[in-house]
Structures are given as C-alpha cells and as structure tokens.
C-alpha cells in the first residue's frame, strides 16, 4: 500500500495520499494547501490522482481541492457541505467562503461505496463538526480517515455557527462502532486506532 501525508501548513492539516499495491492511481484526501506540492509528491511516487475526497469543507481541508483537481479529477464532498462552494450566506463556519471552485464537484450519500486506486471506500456521514462531515473507511479493515471527528487524544470542535454538538456526540458513538484495531488517520496530528481512542481519549472513554 502507498500512503503519504502532507501537513506543512499553518493549521497542521493532514492531506493524505493513498493507493493500493499495484495501482498507479491515488486518492487524495483533504488537499487544503499547496496543490503543486501535493502533485509533486504523487509524481515522485509514480502516481496520478484518481479522485479528491473531502472529509468536510472547511478551508484548511478543502480550499486547494479545486485547483489541485483541475479539469480531470473529480472532487467528492457530502451534499450538506457542498454549499461551501457556492453559497457563502448558507455556510458560516468562521472560514472564508465560498471555496475555490471545483470543476467536477460530486456528492455522495452515507454508506455509499466509492471505488478508487484499488480500494473500496465507504463514506460514513458523521456530522457535528460541520453538517456534512464524513469519515472514509477504506477496504473494510485497512484504515479509516476520521477527518475532524476524532484525533489522537482529542475530538474536533463543535462550536462553529453551523456545528451541532448533539450530532457530534451521535457521530462519536458511530465511530466507536468501528473495530478496535482499525488504523485511524485523522485530519490533524498523528495516526491512532479506534481501540486506542476508546481506551484513552478523554472525550470517548465511557461514551456509550
């Protein structure tokens, strides 16, 4: 498996690059910054981008997605966050909007299976941080991208104007339904596992 991360930006946001063994196409998750640098990382690995997946549409995760994707790469976002691309009045999370346009913007639904770069990727709608926040479970038990839902030892904010603390709690419970051994790649900070967060994350310990 090819896996890389680009996090050199003011917010420490992780842009993840993923491909299965034998695939020369990669999925790019949350390219918020420096699209040319991300492209160069893929080229150095002999990969071309198959799709951009956005865990949510905050600028630090999504601002560079349209520029990165250009004319030939689709950008996927949950429909509840797609308004960040065209309606600044409907999207008020405290970040500049609208986002840089994406020429081929596509949406998906909870539970939808996306097939890219040699993997089946299941979209899991986990609102709270934003209305359309999502996790992406890759290949069943390969890994999960947790976006700004769960970090190592912490969770995402739910105090933006379009956040929902109650939905956040429901989404955290849904995260805890995943297998303990599942490798978890968050939107910020180091990787972890579901079981590690269940056992030691102060926001998750005892959550039922």
Secondary structure in CASP SS format (residue, H / E / C, confidence):
PFRMAT SS
TARGET T0000
AUTHOR 0000-0000-0000
METHOD secondary structure of the structure
MODEL  1
X C 1.00
X E 1.00
X E 1.00
X E 1.00
X E 1.00
X E 1.00
X C 1.00
X C 1.00
X C 1.00
X C 1.00
X C 1.00
X C 1.00
X E 1.00
X C 1.00
X E 1.00
X E 1.00
X E 1.00
X E 1.00
X E 1.00
X C 1.00
X C 1.00
X C 1.00
X C 1.00
X C 1.00
X E 1.00
X E 1.00
X E 1.00
X E 1.00
X E 1.00
X C 1.00
X C 1.00
X C 1.00
X C 1.00
X C 1.00
X H 1.00
X H 1.00
X H 1.00
X H 1.00
X H 1.00
X H 1.00
X H 1.00
X H 1.00
X H 1.00
X H 1.00
X C 1.00
X C 1.00
X C 1.00
X E 1.00
X E 1.00
X E 1.00
X E 1.00
X E 1.00
X E 1.00
X C 1.00
X C 1.00
X C 1.00
X C 1.00
X C 1.00
X H 1.00
X H 1.00
X H 1.00
X H 1.00
X C 1.00
X C 1.00
X H 1.00
X H 1.00
X H 1.00
X H 1.00
X H 1.00
X C 1.00
X C 1.00
X C 1.00
X C 1.00
X E 1.00
X E 1.00
X E 1.00
X E 1.00
X E 1.00
X C 1.00
X C 1.00
X C 1.00
X H 1.00
X H 1.00
X H 1.00
X H 1.00
X C 1.00
X C 1.00
X C 1.00
X C 1.00
X C 1.00
X C 1.00
X C 1.00
X C 1.00
X C 1.00
X C 1.00
X C 1.00
X C 1.00
X C 1.00
X C 1.00
X C 1.00
X C 1.00
X C 1.00
X C 1.00
X C 1.00
X E 1.00
X E 1.00
X E 1.00
X E 1.00
X C 1.00
X C 1.00
X C 1.00
X C 1.00
X E 1.00
X E 1.00
X E 1.00
X E 1.00
X C 1.00
X C 1.00
X E 1.00
X E 1.00
X E 1.00
X E 1.00
X E 1.00
X E 1.00
X E 1.00
X C 1.00
X C 1.00
X C 1.00
X C 1.00
X C 1.00
X C 1.00
X C 1.00
X C 1.00
X E 1.00
X E 1.00
X E 1.00
X E 1.00
X E 1.00
X C 1.00
X C 1.00
X C 1.00
X C 1.00
X E 1.00
X E 1.00
X E 1.00
X E 1.00
X E 1.00
X C 1.00
X C 1.00
X E 1.00
X E 1.00
X C 1.00
X C 1.00
X E 1.00
X E 1.00
X C 1.00
X C 1.00
X C 1.00
X C 1.00
X C 1.00
X C 1.00
X C 1.00
X C 1.00
X C 1.00
X H 1.00
X H 1.00
X H 1.00
X H 1.00
X H 1.00
X H 1.00
X H 1.00
X H 1.00
X H 1.00
X H 1.00
X H 1.00
X C 1.00
X C 1.00
X C 1.00
X C 1.00
X C 1.00
X C 1.00
X C 1.00
X E 1.00
X E 1.00
X E 1.00
X E 1.00
X C 1.00
X E 1.00
X C 1.00
X C 1.00
X C 1.00
X E 1.00
X E 1.00
X H 1.00
X H 1.00
X H 1.00
X H 1.00
X H 1.00
X H 1.00
X H 1.00
X C 1.00
X C 1.00
X C 1.00
X C 1.00
X C 1.00
X C 1.00
X C 1.00
X C 1.00
END
